[in-house]
Every structure is written in structure tokens, then in C-alpha cells.
């Protein structure tokens, strides 16, 4: 897997994941929507840690800086 996520993209995803987790675990969002938010948060966190997003590969997106 070649990295295709830049540092800004990773930070934004981690912040969104944290917000979604806080919304769920504080009880602000419950039920099915809460579960969906937790799953999305987990995916965002995982892709941030490995710096690879499979959807970026499908759509040909690369936010990682090019090494020269």
C-alpha cells in the first residue's frame, strides 16, 4: 500500500473521528445514527493511522506530498 493521504487530511479525519466518538459516548447521538457515526469514526481513525484510503485509490486522489 502506497501512502495517499497527506498530514492535513489525516489530522482533519482524526478530529472528525474524535467529534463523532464524543457525540456518541456522551449520549447526544443515539440509536442507529450513533452506531453509524462510531463506525465512520473508526474507519476515519484507521485510515489516518495507516495513511491510506482505499476510496482515494478508486477515485485517483492523492493528498500526500510528492517526494523528489
mmCIF file of the N, C-alpha and C atoms, coordinates in Angstrom:
data_MODEL
# 
_entry.id   MODEL 
# 
loop_
_atom_site.group_PDB 
_atom_site.id 
_atom_site.type_symbol 
_atom_site.label_atom_id 
_atom_site.label_alt_id 
_atom_site.label_comp_id 
_atom_site.label_asym_id 
_atom_site.label_entity_id 
_atom_site.label_seq_id 
_atom_site.pdbx_PDB_ins_code 
_atom_site.Cartn_x 
_atom_site.Cartn_y 
_atom_site.Cartn_z 
_atom_site.occupancy 
_atom_site.B_iso_or_equiv 
_atom_site.pdbx_formal_charge 
_atom_site.auth_seq_id 
_atom_site.auth_comp_id 
_atom_site.auth_asym_id 
_atom_site.auth_atom_id 
_atom_site.pdbx_PDB_model_num 
ATOM 1   N N  . UNK A 1 1  ? 0.830   -1.178 0.000  1.00 0.00 ? 1  UNK A N  1 
ATOM 2   C CA . UNK A 1 1  ? 0.000   0.000  0.000  1.00 0.00 ? 1  UNK A CA 1 
ATOM 3   C C  . UNK A 1 1  ? 0.877   1.246  0.000  1.00 0.00 ? 1  UNK A C  1 
ATOM 4   N N  . UNK A 1 2  ? 0.693   2.054  -0.976 1.00 0.00 ? 2  UNK A N  1 
ATOM 5   C CA . UNK A 1 2  ? 1.409   3.315  -1.043 1.00 0.00 ? 2  UNK A CA 1 
ATOM 6   C C  . UNK A 1 2  ? 0.584   4.390  -0.344 1.00 0.00 ? 2  UNK A C  1 
ATOM 7   N N  . UNK A 1 3  ? 1.230   5.208  0.461  1.00 0.00 ? 3  UNK A N  1 
ATOM 8   C CA . UNK A 1 3  ? 0.518   6.257  1.183  1.00 0.00 ? 3  UNK A CA 1 
ATOM 9   C C  . UNK A 1 3  ? -0.128  7.221  0.192  1.00 0.00 ? 3  UNK A C  1 
ATOM 10  N N  . UNK A 1 4  ? -1.392  7.569  0.458  1.00 0.00 ? 4  UNK A N  1 
ATOM 11  C CA . UNK A 1 4  ? -2.062  8.526  -0.415 1.00 0.00 ? 4  UNK A CA 1 
ATOM 12  C C  . UNK A 1 4  ? -2.791  9.619  0.372  1.00 0.00 ? 4  UNK A C  1 
ATOM 13  N N  . UNK A 1 5  ? -2.418  9.785  1.652  1.00 0.00 ? 5  UNK A N  1 
ATOM 14  C CA . UNK A 1 5  ? -3.033  10.814 2.488  1.00 0.00 ? 5  UNK A CA 1 
ATOM 15  C C  . UNK A 1 5  ? -1.962  11.724 3.070  1.00 0.00 ? 5  UNK A C  1 
ATOM 16  N N  . UNK A 1 6  ? -2.164  13.020 2.914  1.00 0.00 ? 6  UNK A N  1 
ATOM 17  C CA . UNK A 1 6  ? -1.253  13.998 3.478  1.00 0.00 ? 6  UNK A CA 1 
ATOM 18  C C  . UNK A 1 6  ? -1.538  14.220 4.956  1.00 0.00 ? 6  UNK A C  1 
ATOM 19  N N  . UNK A 1 7  ? -0.657  14.978 5.599  1.00 0.00 ? 7  UNK A N  1 
ATOM 20  C CA . UNK A 1 7  ? -0.789  15.189 7.043  1.00 0.00 ? 7  UNK A CA 1 
ATOM 21  C C  . UNK A 1 7  ? -2.031  16.007 7.387  1.00 0.00 ? 7  UNK A C  1 
ATOM 22  N N  . UNK A 1 8  ? -2.382  16.988 6.576  1.00 0.00 ? 8  UNK A N  1 
ATOM 23  C CA . UNK A 1 8  ? -3.577  17.783 6.848  1.00 0.00 ? 8  UNK A CA 1 
ATOM 24  C C  . UNK A 1 8  ? -4.823  16.914 6.774  1.00 0.00 ? 8  UNK A C  1 
ATOM 25  N N  . UNK A 1 9  ? -4.897  16.070 5.784  1.00 0.00 ? 9  UNK A N  1 
ATOM 26  C CA . UNK A 1 9  ? -6.029  15.153 5.616  1.00 0.00 ? 9  UNK A CA 1 
ATOM 27  C C  . UNK A 1 9  ? -6.139  14.219 6.820  1.00 0.00 ? 9  UNK A C  1 
ATOM 28  N N  . UNK A 1 10 ? -5.013  13.713 7.284  1.00 0.00 ? 10 UNK A N  1 
ATOM 29  C CA . UNK A 1 10 ? -5.012  12.808 8.432  1.00 0.00 ? 10 UNK A CA 1 
ATOM 30  C C  . UNK A 1 10 ? -5.492  13.507 9.697  1.00 0.00 ? 10 UNK A C  1 
ATOM 31  N N  . UNK A 1 11 ? -5.033  14.736 9.917  1.00 0.00 ? 11 UNK A N  1 
ATOM 32  C CA . UNK A 1 11 ? -5.432  15.482 11.111 1.00 0.00 ? 11 UNK A CA 1 
ATOM 33  C C  . UNK A 1 11 ? -6.918  15.786 11.090 1.00 0.00 ? 11 UNK A C  1 
ATOM 34  N N  . UNK A 1 12 ? -7.435  16.208 9.938  1.00 0.00 ? 12 UNK A N  1 
ATOM 35  C CA . UNK A 1 12 ? -8.865  16.507 9.820  1.00 0.00 ? 12 UNK A CA 1 
ATOM 36  C C  . UNK A 1 12 ? -9.693  15.257 10.102 1.00 0.00 ? 12 UNK A C  1 
ATOM 37  N N  . UNK A 1 13 ? -9.275  14.118 9.565  1.00 0.00 ? 13 UNK A N  1 
ATOM 38  C CA . UNK A 1 13 ? -10.002 12.871 9.801  1.00 0.00 ? 13 UNK A CA 1 
ATOM 39  C C  . UNK A 1 13 ? -9.986  12.476 11.281 1.00 0.00 ? 13 UNK A C  1 
ATOM 40  N N  . UNK A 1 14 ? -8.856  12.662 11.947 1.00 0.00 ? 14 UNK A N  1 
ATOM 41  C CA . UNK A 1 14 ? -8.778  12.334 13.374 1.00 0.00 ? 14 UNK A CA 1 
ATOM 42  C C  . UNK A 1 14 ? -9.671  13.249 14.210 1.00 0.00 ? 14 UNK A C  1 
ATOM 43  N N  . UNK A 1 15 ? -9.724  14.517 13.849 1.00 0.00 ? 15 UNK A N  1 
ATOM 44  C CA . UNK A 1 15 ? -10.599 15.446 14.567 1.00 0.00 ? 15 UNK A CA 1 
ATOM 45  C C  . UNK A 1 15 ? -12.061 15.061 14.368 1.00 0.00 ? 15 UNK A C  1 
ATOM 46  N N  . UNK A 1 16 ? -12.441 14.746 13.143 1.00 0.00 ? 16 UNK A N  1 
ATOM 47  C CA . UNK A 1 16 ? -13.822 14.330 12.867 1.00 0.00 ? 16 UNK A CA 1 
ATOM 48  C C  . UNK A 1 16 ? -14.150 13.045 13.621 1.00 0.00 ? 16 UNK A C  1 
ATOM 49  N N  . UNK A 1 17 ? -13.214 12.103 13.636 1.00 0.00 ? 17 UNK A N  1 
ATOM 50  C CA . UNK A 1 17 ? -13.430 10.848 14.358 1.00 0.00 ? 17 UNK A CA 1 
ATOM 51  C C  . UNK A 1 17 ? -13.626 11.111 15.849 1.00 0.00 ? 17 UNK A C  1 
ATOM 52  N N  . UNK A 1 18 ? -12.836 12.005 16.407 1.00 0.00 ? 18 UNK A N  1 
ATOM 53  C CA . UNK A 1 18 ? -12.968 12.329 17.830 1.00 0.00 ? 18 UNK A CA 1 
ATOM 54  C C  . UNK A 1 18 ? -14.317 12.982 18.123 1.00 0.00 ? 18 UNK A C  1 
ATOM 55  N N  . UNK A 1 19 ? -14.749 13.887 17.263 1.00 0.00 ? 19 UNK A N  1 
ATOM 56  C CA . UNK A 1 19 ? -16.044 14.543 17.448 1.00 0.00 ? 19 UNK A CA 1 
ATOM 57  C C  . UNK A 1 19 ? -17.177 13.519 17.389 1.00 0.00 ? 19 UNK A C  1 
ATOM 58  N N  . UNK A 1 20 ? -17.127 12.622 16.414 1.00 0.00 ? 20 UNK A N  1 
ATOM 59  C CA . UNK A 1 20 ? -18.167 11.596 16.296 1.00 0.00 ? 20 UNK A CA 1 
ATOM 60  C C  . UNK A 1 20 ? -18.192 10.701 17.531 1.00 0.00 ? 20 UNK A C  1 
ATOM 61  N N  . UNK A 1 21 ? -17.025 10.326 18.027 1.00 0.00 ? 21 UNK A N  1 
ATOM 62  C CA . UNK A 1 21 ? -16.955 9.474  19.212 1.00 0.00 ? 21 UNK A CA 1 
ATOM 63  C C  . UNK A 1 21 ? -17.518 10.190 20.436 1.00 0.00 ? 21 UNK A C  1 
ATOM 64  N N  . UNK A 1 22 ? -17.182 11.453 20.602 1.00 0.00 ? 22 UNK A N  1 
ATOM 65  C CA . UNK A 1 22 ? -17.697 12.225 21.736 1.00 0.00 ? 22 UNK A CA 1 
ATOM 66  C C  . UNK A 1 22 ? -19.219 12.354 21.645 1.00 0.00 ? 22 UNK A C  1 
ATOM 67  N N  . UNK A 1 23 ? -19.737 12.621 20.460 1.00 0.00 ? 23 UNK A N  1 
ATOM 68  C CA . UNK A 1 23 ? -21.188 12.734 20.286 1.00 0.00 ? 23 UNK A CA 1 
ATOM 69  C C  . UNK A 1 23 ? -21.898 11.447 20.690 1.00 0.00 ? 23 UNK A C  1 
ATOM 70  N N  . UNK A 1 24 ? -21.306 10.316 20.342 1.00 0.00 ? 24 UNK A N  1 
ATOM 71  C CA . UNK A 1 24 ? -21.941 9.041  20.670 1.00 0.00 ? 24 UNK A CA 1 
ATOM 72  C C  . UNK A 1 24 ? -21.805 8.705  22.157 1.00 0.00 ? 24 UNK A C  1 
ATOM 73  N N  . UNK A 1 25 ? -20.599 8.810  22.681 1.00 0.00 ? 25 UNK A N  1 
ATOM 74  C CA . UNK A 1 25 ? -20.354 8.360  24.056 1.00 0.00 ? 25 UNK A CA 1 
ATOM 75  C C  . UNK A 1 25 ? -20.902 9.300  25.128 1.00 0.00 ? 25 UNK A C  1 
ATOM 76  N N  . UNK A 1 26 ? -21.228 10.529 24.756 1.00 0.00 ? 26 UNK A N  1 
ATOM 77  C CA . UNK A 1 26 ? -21.883 11.426 25.705 1.00 0.00 ? 26 UNK A CA 1 
ATOM 78  C C  . UNK A 1 26 ? -23.397 11.330 25.623 1.00 0.00 ? 26 UNK A C  1 
ATOM 79  N N  . UNK A 1 27 ? -23.898 10.551 24.678 1.00 0.00 ? 27 UNK A N  1 
ATOM 80  C CA . UNK A 1 27 ? -25.330 10.332 24.558 1.00 0.00 ? 27 UNK A CA 1 
ATOM 81  C C  . UNK A 1 27 ? -26.066 11.376 23.754 1.00 0.00 ? 27 UNK A C  1 
ATOM 82  N N  . UNK A 1 28 ? -25.357 12.269 23.096 1.00 0.00 ? 28 UNK A N  1 
ATOM 83  C CA . UNK A 1 28 ? -26.009 13.293 22.284 1.00 0.00 ? 28 UNK A CA 1 
ATOM 84  C C  . UNK A 1 28 ? -26.638 12.659 21.043 1.00 0.00 ? 28 UNK A C  1 
ATOM 85  N N  . UNK A 1 29 ? -25.947 11.711 20.454 1.00 0.00 ? 29 UNK A N  1 
ATOM 86  C CA . UNK A 1 29 ? -26.470 10.986 19.292 1.00 0.00 ? 29 UNK A CA 1 
ATOM 87  C C  . UNK A 1 29 ? -26.617 9.529  19.702 1.00 0.00 ? 29 UNK A C  1 
ATOM 88  N N  . UNK A 1 30 ? -27.806 8.992  19.505 1.00 0.00 ? 30 UNK A N  1 
ATOM 89  C CA . UNK A 1 30 ? -28.076 7.610  19.916 1.00 0.00 ? 30 UNK A CA 1 
ATOM 90  C C  . UNK A 1 30 ? -28.683 6.810  18.768 1.00 0.00 ? 30 UNK A C  1 
ATOM 91  N N  . UNK A 1 31 ? -28.901 5.550  19.047 1.00 0.00 ? 31 UNK A N  1 
ATOM 92  C CA . UNK A 1 31 ? -29.582 4.674  18.097 1.00 0.00 ? 31 UNK A CA 1 
ATOM 93  C C  . UNK A 1 31 ? -28.739 4.337  16.886 1.00 0.00 ? 31 UNK A C  1 
ATOM 94  N N  . UNK A 1 32 ? -29.422 4.146  15.774 1.00 0.00 ? 32 UNK A N  1 
ATOM 95  C CA . UNK A 1 32 ? -28.764 3.733  14.538 1.00 0.00 ? 32 UNK A CA 1 
ATOM 96  C C  . UNK A 1 32 ? -27.775 4.785  14.053 1.00 0.00 ? 32 UNK A C  1 
ATOM 97  N N  . UNK A 1 33 ? -28.161 6.045  14.130 1.00 0.00 ? 33 UNK A N  1 
ATOM 98  C CA . UNK A 1 33 ? -27.253 7.111  13.701 1.00 0.00 ? 33 UNK A CA 1 
ATOM 99  C C  . UNK A 1 33 ? -25.985 7.109  14.551 1.00 0.00 ? 33 UNK A C  1 
ATOM 100 N N  . UNK A 1 34 ? -26.109 6.853  15.831 1.00 0.00 ? 34 UNK A N  1 
ATOM 101 C CA . UNK A 1 34 ? -24.949 6.791  16.707 1.00 0.00 ? 34 UNK A CA 1 
ATOM 102 C C  . UNK A 1 34 ? -24.006 5.669  16.327 1.00 0.00 ? 34 UNK A C  1 
ATOM 103 N N  . UNK A 1 35 ? -24.565 4.528  16.012 1.00 0.00 ? 35 UNK A N  1 
ATOM 104 C CA . UNK A 1 35 ? -23.739 3.385  15.606 1.00 0.00 ? 35 UNK A CA 1 
ATOM 105 C C  . UNK A 1 35 ? -23.031 3.679  14.292 1.00 0.00 ? 35 UNK A C  1 
ATOM 106 N N  . UNK A 1 36 ? -23.745 4.299  13.362 1.00 0.00 ? 36 UNK A N  1 
ATOM 107 C CA . UNK A 1 36 ? -23.138 4.666  12.079 1.00 0.00 ? 36 UNK A CA 1 
ATOM 108 C C  . UNK A 1 36 ? -21.984 5.647  12.305 1.00 0.00 ? 36 UNK A C  1 
ATOM 109 N N  . UNK A 1 37 ? -22.187 6.625  13.189 1.00 0.00 ? 37 UNK A N  1 
ATOM 110 C CA . UNK A 1 37 ? -21.122 7.587  13.475 1.00 0.00 ? 37 UNK A CA 1 
ATOM 111 C C  . UNK A 1 37 ? -19.899 6.919  14.092 1.00 0.00 ? 37 UNK A C  1 
ATOM 112 N N  . UNK A 1 38 ? -20.108 5.949  14.965 1.00 0.00 ? 38 UNK A N  1 
ATOM 113 C CA . UNK A 1 38 ? -18.977 5.242  15.581 1.00 0.00 ? 38 UNK A CA 1 
ATOM 114 C C  . UNK A 1 38 ? -18.214 4.437  14.530 1.00 0.00 ? 38 UNK A C  1 
ATOM 115 N N  . UNK A 1 39 ? -18.928 3.802  13.622 1.00 0.00 ? 39 UNK A N  1 
ATOM 116 C CA . UNK A 1 39 ? -18.264 3.030  12.561 1.00 0.00 ? 39 UNK A CA 1 
ATOM 117 C C  . UNK A 1 39 ? -17.465 3.965  11.653 1.00 0.00 ? 39 UNK A C  1 
ATOM 118 N N  . UNK A 1 40 ? -18.061 5.087  11.266 1.00 0.00 ? 40 UNK A N  1 
ATOM 119 C CA . UNK A 1 40 ? -17.354 6.058  10.422 1.00 0.00 ? 40 UNK A CA 1 
ATOM 120 C C  . UNK A 1 40 ? -16.129 6.603  11.160 1.00 0.00 ? 40 UNK A C  1 
ATOM 121 N N  . UNK A 1 41 ? -16.282 6.876  12.445 1.00 0.00 ? 41 UNK A N  1 
ATOM 122 C CA . UNK A 1 41 ? -15.154 7.361  13.244 1.00 0.00 ? 41 UNK A CA 1 
ATOM 123 C C  . UNK A 1 41 ? -14.027 6.331  13.270 1.00 0.00 ? 41 UNK A C  1 
ATOM 124 N N  . UNK A 1 42 ? -14.378 5.067  13.422 1.00 0.00 ? 42 UNK A N  1 
ATOM 125 C CA . UNK A 1 42 ? -13.357 4.009  13.442 1.00 0.00 ? 42 UNK A CA 1 
ATOM 126 C C  . UNK A 1 42 ? -12.635 3.918  12.099 1.00 0.00 ? 42 UNK A C  1 
ATOM 127 N N  . UNK A 1 43 ? -13.377 4.013  11.008 1.00 0.00 ? 43 UNK A N  1 
ATOM 128 C CA . UNK A 1 43 ? -12.767 3.960  9.673  1.00 0.00 ? 43 UNK A CA 1 
ATOM 129 C C  . UNK A 1 43 ? -11.853 5.174  9.467  1.00 0.00 ? 43 UNK A C  1 
ATOM 130 N N  . UNK A 1 44 ? -12.328 6.362  9.853  1.00 0.00 ? 44 UNK A N  1 
ATOM 131 C CA . UNK A 1 44 ? -11.502 7.560  9.722  1.00 0.00 ? 44 UNK A CA 1 
ATOM 132 C C  . UNK A 1 44 ? -10.222 7.435  10.539 1.00 0.00 ? 44 UNK A C  1 
ATOM 133 N N  . UNK A 1 45 ? -10.321 6.942  11.758 1.00 0.00 ? 45 UNK A N  1 
ATOM 134 C CA . UNK A 1 45 ? -9.140  6.796  12.607 1.00 0.00 ? 45 UNK A CA 1 
ATOM 135 C C  . UNK A 1 45 ? -8.165  5.774  12.009 1.00 0.00 ? 45 UNK A C  1 
ATOM 136 N N  . UNK A 1 46 ? -8.691  4.649  11.559 1.00 0.00 ? 46 UNK A N  1 
ATOM 137 C CA . UNK A 1 46 ? -7.831  3.614  10.969 1.00 0.00 ? 46 UNK A CA 1 
ATOM 138 C C  . UNK A 1 46 ? -7.109  4.121  9.731  1.00 0.00 ? 46 UNK A C  1 
ATOM 139 N N  . UNK A 1 47 ? -7.845  4.760  8.829  1.00 0.00 ? 47 UNK A N  1 
ATOM 140 C CA . UNK A 1 47 ? -7.209  5.253  7.608  1.00 0.00 ? 47 UNK A CA 1 
ATOM 141 C C  . UNK A 1 47 ? -6.205  6.366  7.915  1.00 0.00 ? 47 UNK A C  1 
ATOM 142 N N  . UNK A 1 48 ? -6.454  7.122  8.966  1.00 0.00 ? 48 UNK A N  1 
ATOM 143 C CA . UNK A 1 48 ? -5.497  8.161  9.350  1.00 0.00 ? 48 UNK A CA 1 
ATOM 144 C C  . UNK A 1 48 ? -4.200  7.550  9.862  1.00 0.00 ? 48 UNK A C  1 
ATOM 145 N N  . UNK A 1 49 ? -4.309  6.499  10.651 1.00 0.00 ? 49 UNK A N  1 
ATOM 146 C CA . UNK A 1 49 ? -3.114  5.878  11.213 1.00 0.00 ? 49 UNK A CA 1 
ATOM 147 C C  . UNK A 1 49 ? -2.265  5.175  10.165 1.00 0.00 ? 49 UNK A C  1 
ATOM 148 N N  . UNK A 1 50 ? -2.899  4.610  9.148  1.00 0.00 ? 50 UNK A N  1 
ATOM 149 C CA . UNK A 1 50 ? -2.123  3.904  8.118  1.00 0.00 ? 50 UNK A CA 1 
ATOM 150 C C  . UNK A 1 50 ? -1.828  4.785  6.905  1.00 0.00 ? 50 UNK A C  1 
ATOM 151 N N  . UNK A 1 51 ? -2.381  6.003  6.883  1.00 0.00 ? 51 UNK A N  1 
ATOM 152 C CA . UNK A 1 51 ? -2.150  6.982  5.796  1.00 0.00 ? 51 UNK A CA 1 
ATOM 153 C C  . UNK A 1 51 ? -2.558  6.465  4.435  1.00 0.00 ? 51 UNK A C  1 
ATOM 154 N N  . UNK A 1 52 ? -3.573  5.641  4.411  1.00 0.00 ? 52 UNK A N  1 
ATOM 155 C CA . UNK A 1 52 ? -4.044  5.079  3.142  1.00 0.00 ? 52 UNK A CA 1 
ATOM 156 C C  . UNK A 1 52 ? -5.560  5.020  3.149  1.00 0.00 ? 52 UNK A C  1 
ATOM 157 N N  . UNK A 1 53 ? -6.173  5.540  2.096  1.00 0.00 ? 53 UNK A N  1 
ATOM 158 C CA . UNK A 1 53 ? -7.621  5.493  1.943  1.00 0.00 ? 53 UNK A CA 1 
ATOM 159 C C  . UNK A 1 53 ? -7.953  4.744  0.650  1.00 0.00 ? 53 UNK A C  1 
ATOM 160 N N  . UNK A 1 54 ? -8.651  3.619  0.749  1.00 0.00 ? 54 UNK A N  1 
ATOM 161 C CA . UNK A 1 54 ? -8.991  2.860  -0.450 1.00 0.00 ? 54 UNK A CA 1 
ATOM 162 C C  . UNK A 1 54 ? -9.857  3.640  -1.438 1.00 0.00 ? 54 UNK A C  1 
ATOM 163 N N  . UNK A 1 55 ? -10.732 4.490  -0.951 1.00 0.00 ? 55 UNK A N  1 
ATOM 164 C CA . UNK A 1 55 ? -11.560 5.281  -1.862 1.00 0.00 ? 55 UNK A CA 1 
ATOM 165 C C  . UNK A 1 55 ? -10.725 6.266  -2.661 1.00 0.00 ? 55 UNK A C  1 
ATOM 166 N N  . UNK A 1 56 ? -9.659  6.788  -2.072 1.00 0.00 ? 56 UNK A N  1 
ATOM 167 C CA . UNK A 1 56 ? -8.774  7.682  -2.810 1.00 0.00 ? 56 UNK A CA 1 
ATOM 168 C C  . UNK A 1 56 ? -8.155  6.951  -3.994 1.00 0.00 ? 56 UNK A C  1 
ATOM 169 N N  . UNK A 1 57 ? -7.816  5.699  -3.806 1.00 0.00 ? 57 UNK A N  1 
ATOM 170 C CA . UNK A 1 57 ? -7.245  4.906  -4.894 1.00 0.00 ? 57 UNK A CA 1 
ATOM 171 C C  . UNK A 1 57 ? -8.251  4.735  -6.027 1.00 0.00 ? 57 UNK A C  1 
ATOM 172 N N  . UNK A 1 58 ? -9.495  4.455  -5.679 1.00 0.00 ? 58 UNK A N  1 
ATOM 173 C CA . UNK A 1 58 ? -10.537 4.259  -6.692 1.00 0.00 ? 58 UNK A CA 1 
ATOM 174 C C  . UNK A 1 58 ? -10.753 5.529  -7.502 1.00 0.00 ? 58 UNK A C  1 
ATOM 175 N N  . UNK A 1 59 ? -10.775 6.688  -6.821 1.00 0.00 ? 59 UNK A N  1 
ATOM 176 C CA . UNK A 1 59 ? -11.041 7.953  -7.497 1.00 0.00 ? 59 UNK A CA 1 
ATOM 177 C C  . UNK A 1 59 ? -9.783  8.668  -7.980 1.00 0.00 ? 59 UNK A C  1 
ATOM 178 N N  . UNK A 1 60 ? -8.617  8.094  -7.742 1.00 0.00 ? 60 UNK A N  1 
ATOM 179 C CA . UNK A 1 60 ? -7.364  8.668  -8.221 1.00 0.00 ? 60 UNK A CA 1 
ATOM 180 C C  . UNK A 1 60 ? -6.912  9.906  -7.459 1.00 0.00 ? 60 UNK A C  1 
ATOM 181 N N  . UNK A 1 61 ? -7.283  9.998  -6.187 1.00 0.00 ? 61 UNK A N  1 
ATOM 182 C CA . UNK A 1 61 ? -6.920  11.146 -5.362 1.00 0.00 ? 61 UNK A CA 1 
ATOM 183 C C  . UNK A 1 61 ? -5.657  10.821 -4.577 1.00 0.00 ? 61 UNK A C  1 
ATOM 184 N N  . UNK A 1 62 ? -4.785  11.801 -4.448 1.00 0.00 ? 62 UNK A N  1 
ATOM 185 C CA . UNK A 1 62 ? -3.565  11.628 -3.653 1.00 0.00 ? 62 UNK A CA 1 
ATOM 186 C C  . UNK A 1 62 ? -3.268  12.963 -2.979 1.00 0.00 ? 62 UNK A C  1 
ATOM 187 N N  . UNK A 1 63 ? -3.430  13.044 -1.662 1.00 0.00 ? 63 UNK A N  1 
ATOM 188 C CA . UNK A 1 63 ? -3.154  14.284 -0.933 1.00 0.00 ? 63 UNK A CA 1 
ATOM 189 C C  . UNK A 1 63 ? -1.776  14.264 -0.286 1.00 0.00 ? 63 UNK A C  1 
ATOM 190 N N  . UNK A 1 64 ? -1.044  13.192 -0.481 1.00 0.00 ? 64 UNK A N  1 
ATOM 191 C CA . UNK A 1 64 ? 0.296   13.068 0.075  1.00 0.00 ? 64 UNK A CA 1 
ATOM 192 C C  . UNK A 1 64 ? 1.268   13.876 -0.791 1.00 0.00 ? 64 UNK A C  1 
ATOM 193 N N  . UNK A 1 65 ? 2.190   14.585 -0.135 1.00 0.00 ? 65 UNK A N  1 
ATOM 194 C CA . UNK A 1 65 ? 3.153   15.377 -0.876 1.00 0.00 ? 65 UNK A CA 1 
ATOM 195 C C  . UNK A 1 65 ? 4.076   14.455 -1.662 1.00 0.00 ? 65 UNK A C  1 
ATOM 196 N N  . UNK A 1 66 ? 4.413   14.907 -2.846 1.00 0.00 ? 66 UNK A N  1 
ATOM 197 C CA . UNK A 1 66 ? 5.275   14.129 -3.724 1.00 0.00 ? 66 UNK A CA 1 
ATOM 198 C C  . UNK A 1 66 ? 6.726   14.268 -3.260 1.00 0.00 ? 66 UNK A C  1 
ATOM 199 N N  . UNK A 1 67 ? 7.395   13.127 -3.079 1.00 0.00 ? 67 UNK A N  1 
ATOM 200 C CA . UNK A 1 67 ? 8.797   13.132 -2.671 1.00 0.00 ? 67 UNK A CA 1 
ATOM 201 C C  . UNK A 1 67 ? 9.668   13.246 -3.913 1.00 0.00 ? 67 UNK A C  1 
ATOM 202 N N  . UNK A 1 68 ? 10.613  14.175 -3.871 1.00 0.00 ? 68 UNK A N  1 
ATOM 203 C CA . UNK A 1 68 ? 11.507  14.369 -5.025 1.00 0.00 ? 68 UNK A CA 1 
ATOM 204 C C  . UNK A 1 68 ? 12.896  13.926 -4.706 1.00 0.00 ? 68 UNK A C  1 
# 
